[in-house]
Amino acid sequence: MRWLTTITLTLFIAACMPALALTAQEILDKVSDTLTGSDDMTAVYKITVTDADGTSQASTIKIWTLGDEKRMIKYTSPSQVLGIGFLVLGENEMYFYSPSRADIRRIAGHARSSNFHNTDFSYSDLASYDYSEDYEPELVETTDEQYKLKLTPKSGVSTDYSKLYMWVNRETWTFDRIDFYDSSGFFKRLTTGSVSVRDGYTTIGAMLMVNKLTGHKTLITISSVEYDTGLTSSFFSQRELKR
């Protein structure tokens, strides 16, 4: 009967064990899949930029995305920023447009780490949610609510950051927080909130980026969103950016 007892004990232990643990890469891939699951998206956001002394300025932007490769952002209010825009046609092809200059400027590689129009989000931050292309993930901590990942640049890949720490929500599969490091150390933090499911897609309702060195911060909150409206690649053009 000893063999039967052993089998019974083995089955009992297996039944009590949690599901097979995910690897760091699988966790990061699930985040990317969650945030880029729709064919396309059109959304309106309110941006509130606050200086260290508490002075705030509010504006409105509209964002169009096609998968995770193409993205266009345009200010819609107030009048002094109306029409300022940012176009992403790929990881290495980005453009900035300002009506006051009446020209479209290609954003060089070294400039992608600079902030987009007085916000605390860099051009690269706004260009994509897919960190798996440029960073190697390592699982450093697991709790009941979150996975904590350490992301370091892949060999031979040039990135804006020396490393990132990302806290992934195990229920929503979005990031609750990202800490950004450069060669000097930790300097800014992104936190998210108001995560909900809209039209079947997980949607982040609020993002707060805080520069820990200057106290400057940018809050982005969603006003409206539509998914799978039929946007095509032809929409994402320099001509449309200037309209």
C-alpha positions as CSV (number, residue, x, y, z in Angstrom):
1,M,0.0,0.0,0.0
2,R,3.0,2.3,0.3
3,W,3.0,3.0,-3.5
4,L,-0.7,4.0,-3.3
5,T,0.0,6.3,-0.4
6,T,2.8,7.9,-2.4
7,I,0.7,8.4,-5.4
8,T,-2.1,9.9,-3.3
9,L,0.3,12.3,-1.6
10,T,1.8,13.3,-5.0
11,L,-1.6,14.0,-6.5
12,F,-2.6,16.0,-3.4
13,I,0.5,18.2,-3.6
14,A,0.0,18.8,-7.3
15,A,-3.5,19.9,-6.8
16,C,-2.5,22.4,-4.1
17,M,0.4,23.8,-6.2
18,P,-0.3,27.1,-8.1
19,A,-0.4,27.2,-11.8
20,L,2.9,27.0,-13.6
21,A,4.7,30.2,-13.0
22,L,5.1,32.6,-15.9
23,T,8.5,33.7,-17.1
24,A,9.5,37.4,-17.1
25,Q,9.2,37.5,-20.9
26,E,5.7,36.0,-20.8
27,I,4.6,38.6,-18.3
28,L,6.0,41.4,-20.4
29,D,4.4,40.0,-23.5
30,K,1.0,39.8,-21.8
31,V,1.3,43.5,-20.9
32,S,2.1,44.4,-24.5
33,D,-0.8,42.2,-25.8
34,T,-3.2,43.8,-23.3
35,L,-2.3,47.4,-24.3
36,T,-2.1,46.9,-28.0
37,G,-4.9,44.3,-28.5
38,S,-7.2,46.4,-30.7
39,D,-6.7,46.9,-34.5
40,D,-6.9,50.7,-34.0
41,M,-7.9,53.3,-31.4
42,T,-9.0,56.9,-31.4
43,A,-9.0,58.7,-28.1
44,V,-9.3,62.2,-26.5
45,Y,-7.2,63.0,-23.4
46,K,-6.9,65.9,-21.1
47,I,-3.3,66.8,-20.2
48,T,-2.5,68.8,-17.0
49,V,1.1,69.9,-16.6
50,T,2.1,71.1,-13.1
51,D,5.3,73.0,-12.3
52,A,7.2,72.4,-9.0
53,D,5.6,75.6,-7.6
54,G,2.1,74.2,-8.2
55,T,1.3,76.3,-11.3
56,S,-0.8,74.2,-13.7
57,Q,-1.7,74.4,-17.4
58,A,-4.4,72.2,-19.1
59,S,-4.7,71.2,-22.7
60,T,-6.5,68.6,-24.8
61,I,-5.0,66.1,-27.3
62,K,-6.4,63.5,-29.7
63,I,-4.5,60.3,-30.3
64,W,-4.9,57.8,-33.2
65,T,-3.1,54.5,-33.2
66,L,-2.9,51.5,-35.6
67,G,-1.5,48.5,-33.8
68,D,1.6,49.4,-32.0
69,E,3.6,50.7,-35.0
70,K,1.7,53.8,-36.1
71,R,0.5,56.7,-33.9
72,M,-0.5,60.3,-34.3
73,I,-1.0,62.9,-31.5
74,K,-2.4,66.3,-32.1
75,Y,-3.3,69.2,-29.7
76,T,-6.9,70.3,-30.0
77,S,-7.0,73.0,-27.4
78,P,-6.2,75.7,-26.2
79,S,-5.7,77.9,-29.2
80,Q,-2.0,78.6,-28.5
81,V,-1.1,74.9,-29.0
82,L,-3.8,73.9,-31.5
83,G,-2.4,71.7,-34.2
84,I,1.0,70.9,-32.6
85,G,1.5,67.2,-33.4
86,F,3.6,64.1,-33.3
87,L,3.6,61.3,-35.8
88,V,5.1,57.8,-35.4
89,L,5.5,55.6,-38.4
90,G,7.9,53.1,-36.8
91,E,10.5,52.9,-34.1
92,N,13.0,54.8,-36.1
93,E,10.7,57.2,-37.9
94,M,9.1,60.0,-35.9
95,Y,8.0,63.6,-36.9
96,F,7.1,66.7,-35.0
97,Y,4.9,69.5,-36.4
98,S,4.3,73.0,-35.2
99,P,1.9,75.3,-37.1
100,S,3.9,78.4,-36.0
101,R,6.9,77.1,-37.9
102,A,4.8,75.6,-40.7
103,D,7.2,72.7,-41.2
104,I,7.5,69.1,-40.3
105,R,10.7,68.1,-38.5
106,R,12.0,64.6,-38.3
107,I,13.0,63.6,-34.8
108,A,16.6,62.3,-34.8
109,G,17.5,59.4,-32.7
110,H,19.3,61.4,-30.0
111,A,16.3,63.7,-29.7
112,R,13.7,61.0,-28.9
113,S,14.6,61.0,-25.2
114,S,13.7,64.7,-25.0
115,N,10.2,65.7,-23.7
116,F,7.2,66.2,-25.9
117,H,6.0,69.8,-25.7
118,N,6.6,70.7,-22.1
119,T,5.3,67.4,-20.8
120,D,7.3,64.8,-18.8
121,F,6.7,62.2,-21.4
122,S,9.5,61.7,-23.9
123,Y,8.8,61.1,-27.6
124,S,9.9,57.5,-27.1
125,D,7.5,57.2,-24.1
126,L,4.6,58.2,-26.2
127,A,5.6,56.2,-29.3
128,S,5.0,52.7,-28.0
129,Y,3.9,50.5,-25.1
130,D,6.0,47.6,-26.3
131,Y,9.1,47.4,-24.1
132,S,9.9,43.8,-25.2
133,E,11.6,44.9,-28.4
134,D,14.4,46.8,-26.7
135,Y,14.5,45.5,-23.1
136,E,15.4,42.2,-21.5
137,P,13.0,41.4,-18.6
138,E,13.9,39.8,-15.2
139,L,11.4,38.9,-12.6
140,V,12.6,40.2,-9.3
141,E,9.5,39.9,-7.1
142,T,6.1,38.3,-7.0
143,T,3.2,39.3,-4.7
144,D,-0.5,38.4,-4.8
145,E,-1.3,41.6,-6.6
146,Q,1.8,42.3,-8.8
147,Y,4.9,41.1,-10.6
148,K,7.9,43.4,-10.4
149,L,10.1,43.3,-13.4
150,K,13.6,44.7,-14.0
151,L,14.1,45.7,-17.7
152,T,17.6,46.3,-19.0
153,P,18.5,47.2,-22.6
154,K,19.2,44.3,-25.0
155,S,22.7,43.9,-26.2
156,G,23.5,46.2,-29.1
157,V,20.2,48.2,-28.6
158,S,20.4,51.9,-28.0
159,T,17.7,53.0,-25.5
160,D,16.7,56.1,-23.6
161,Y,17.0,54.5,-20.2
162,S,19.7,52.4,-18.5
163,K,17.1,50.3,-16.7
164,L,13.4,50.3,-15.8
165,Y,11.5,48.7,-12.9
166,M,7.9,47.8,-13.9
167,W,5.1,46.7,-11.5
168,V,2.6,44.6,-13.4
169,N,-1.0,44.2,-12.1
170,R,-1.8,40.5,-12.1
171,E,-5.5,41.2,-12.5
172,T,-5.5,43.8,-15.3
173,W,-2.2,42.9,-17.0
174,T,-1.3,46.6,-17.3
175,F,1.6,48.3,-15.4
176,D,0.7,50.0,-12.2
177,R,4.0,51.8,-12.0
178,I,7.3,52.2,-13.9
179,D,10.5,53.7,-12.5
180,F,12.9,55.1,-15.1
181,Y,16.7,55.3,-14.6
182,D,19.4,56.9,-16.7
183,S,23.1,56.9,-16.2
184,S,22.7,59.2,-13.2
185,G,20.1,57.1,-11.5
186,F,16.4,57.1,-10.8
187,F,14.8,60.3,-12.1
188,K,11.1,59.8,-13.1
189,R,8.1,57.6,-12.2
190,L,5.0,56.7,-14.1
191,T,1.9,55.5,-12.3
192,T,-1.5,54.5,-13.8
193,G,-5.1,54.4,-12.5
194,S,-8.8,54.1,-13.5
195,V,-8.2,50.9,-15.5
196,S,-11.4,49.6,-17.0
197,V,-12.7,47.5,-19.9
198,R,-14.2,49.5,-22.7
199,D,-15.6,47.8,-25.8
200,G,-13.8,44.6,-24.7
201,Y,-10.4,46.2,-24.4
202,T,-8.5,47.0,-21.2
203,T,-8.1,50.8,-21.1
204,I,-5.8,52.9,-18.8
205,G,-7.8,55.9,-17.7
206,A,-5.1,58.0,-16.1
207,M,-1.3,58.2,-16.2
208,L,0.9,60.4,-14.0
209,M,4.5,61.0,-14.9
210,V,6.6,62.8,-12.2
211,N,10.1,64.0,-12.6
212,K,11.7,63.3,-9.3
213,L,14.5,65.7,-9.8
214,T,12.5,68.8,-10.7
215,G,9.1,68.1,-9.2
216,H,7.5,68.8,-12.6
217,K,4.6,66.4,-13.4
218,T,2.2,65.6,-16.2
219,L,-1.2,64.0,-15.7
220,I,-3.0,62.5,-18.7
221,T,-6.7,61.4,-18.2
222,I,-8.9,59.9,-20.8
223,S,-12.1,61.7,-22.0
224,S,-13.3,59.4,-24.7
225,V,-12.1,56.4,-26.7
226,E,-13.2,54.3,-29.7
227,Y,-11.7,51.0,-30.8
228,D,-11.6,49.3,-34.2
229,T,-13.1,52.1,-36.2
230,G,-11.3,51.1,-39.5
231,L,-8.3,53.4,-39.5
232,T,-5.8,52.5,-42.3
233,S,-2.1,53.1,-42.8
234,S,-2.8,55.9,-45.3
235,F,-4.2,58.0,-42.5
236,F,-0.8,58.2,-40.7
237,S,0.9,60.6,-43.0
238,Q,2.7,63.9,-42.9
239,R,-0.1,65.4,-44.8
240,E,-2.6,64.4,-42.2
241,L,-0.3,65.6,-39.4
242,K,-0.5,69.2,-40.9
243,R,-4.3,69.2,-41.3
